[in-house]
């Protein structure tokens, strides 16, 4: 296997100082090989008492400013973030045997950013954002379907549907990003970037 990294790692780790750049390269690779939802990730949060919670969400944007996903602001994940604005993301691409863990602080995106993304969604998804009281108890699925129809009547103009105030995006600003590659006999390869004094530092980890 061709070894090109300065740490003696597989060439897929490259020799880049910015982990966001490497993340984007790995994500593009995943988009070509993963069967479905290469942008899916497990999002871990906890409340003010430290009780953990985890679920799958979709990454909608990544840049030097952070990793963005969207959700109902009354959902459990959002309530956790309000109490404890720190979170972790885990991406795993089985087809590539690669994993990335992102840890950092998290803040709500600006309204203009949330509006722009909401307007890019299809009509049915927008209606769903209005109708669903995410994470709340649902007595019967028909109750939700009824609400969906009610909102369709209220917002019949498919091209002019406002974003609910209870729906927005969260941006995770990373303090560490770890890249993992499966190895034979569990000799995995792990490269971690830590942000120190606003600069990224690389560390090689044991498997």
N, C-alpha and C positions, 0 to 999 in steps of 0.2 A: 504494500500500500504506500502511495506517495506521501511522504511526510514533509511539509513545507513550513509549518508553524515554528516560530522561534522557541516554543516550549516543547517541540518534538511531537506536536499533536497532528491529527489528520488535517489534510489541506483544507477541509471545509471550514475550519476555524479561522483561516486567513491570518493576516497580521495587521489588524486594524486597531486603532486606539479608541474608536467610538463604537460602543456596543449597539447603538441604534442602527448604525450602518450595517453591522453584521446581522442584526435581527431582520432587517428588511431583506437582506440577501437570502437568509434561511426561509423567510416567509414566502418569497417568490418561488423558491425551490419547492416548498410544500404545496403551493397552488398548482404546480404541474404534476404532482405525484399523489397527493392525498385525495381519496375518493370523494369526500364531501366535507364542507365546512373547514377548510384549512385555517380559517380565522377564528375557530372556536377555542375557548380557553376556560379553565376552571378558575373561578374568582373566589378567594378566601377572604372573609371579613370576620370581625368579632365585635361584640357589644362592649359597653363600658366596664362590664364585669369580666370580660375576657372569654365569654362563651363563644365558641367558633361556629361559623356557618360557611357553607360552600355550595356553589352552583355553577352551571355552565352559562356563559354569555358569549356574544360575538364581538370581536374587535372591529371597530369601525374606522379608526384612524390611528396612525402612529407617526410621531415626528419628534424632533428634539424637545418639544414641549411635553410629551408624554403619550400615554396609551388611553384611547377614548372608547367608551362603550355607553349605550343608552338604556334607560329603564324608567319604570315608574318610581317617582320620588317617595311614594308611600310603601314601597316594597320592603321586605326584610333587609335586603342588601343595602338599600339607601338609608334605612333607619340605623343600621349598624354603622355605616359610614358617618352619619351625623354624630353618633356617640363616640366613635373611635376612627378618625380619618386616616387610617393606615390599612393597606391591603396587599395581597399577593396574587399574582397571576401565574398560572402554569399552562404552557402550551405543550402538547405532545402530539407528534406526527409519527404514527406507527409505521407508515410506509417508508419513512426515512430513518427510523430508530433515533429520532432526535427529540430533545426536550429543552424548553427554555423557561426559567423561573424569574419573574420580575417582582421586586418588592419595593414599596415606596409609600409616599403620602398621596392622598387623593382629595381632589376638590371638584366642585360642580363647574361645568363649562359655562361660558357666557351665554346669555339668551340668544344672541345673534347666531352663535354656532349651533345651538340646539334647534333654532328655527330653520336654519339652512338644511340640516340633516332631516328634520321632520318633513319638510317640504319635498324631499327627494324620495320619500317612502311612497309605496302604492296606497291607494285609497282604503283598501280593506285593512291594512296595517294601521293606518291613522285612526280609523274607526275603532279598532281593537284597543288602541291606547286610551281612547275616551271611555269605552265601555267596561274595561276590566279594572276591578278594584284589586289589583295584584296582591297576592298573599292573604287576602281576607277570605273568610269562610264562604263557600258557595253551597247553598242548599240543594240546588238542582241546576244542571247545565242549561236547561230551558230558560232559567232566569237570566243567564248571561246572553243567550241568543236573542231574548226579547229586548234587552238593553241595546244590543248591537243594531237591531232593526229600528229602535227608537232614535238612536244617534244618526242612522242613515237618513231618516226622515228630517231630522233637525239640520243635518249638514248634507243636503242633497246635491249641492254643487261640489262635484268631485275635485275640482281644481282650486277650490277656495275653502280649505278646512284648516282652522287655526290649531296651533299646538296647545295641548292642555297644560295648564300651569303645574300640574302634578307629574309632568313627564319631561325629562331632560337627560343630559349626559354627565358622566363622571370622567375625570381625567386623572390617571395614576402617573405621578411624576416619580420615576425610579431613582432609588438610592443604590440598588444593586441589581445586576442582571447576570444570571448564570446560564451558560450553554453546556448541554450534555449530549454526548454521543455514545450510543451503545457499543460495547466492546466485547470480544470473545472472552469466555470464562469470567464474565463480570468485571473485566478490567476496563471499565468505562472511562471516557475522557471528559473531564470537567474543567471549564474555564469560567472564572467569575470576575466580573467587573464591579468594583466598588467606587462610589463617588466620594472623593475626599477633597475638601476645600474647592468644590465645584470642578474638580478634575477627575477623570476616570483612571483607575489603577487596576491592572490585571493581576490575577492570582490563579495559579494552577492548583486544583484540589485533587486529593486522593479519591479513588472511586468508592 
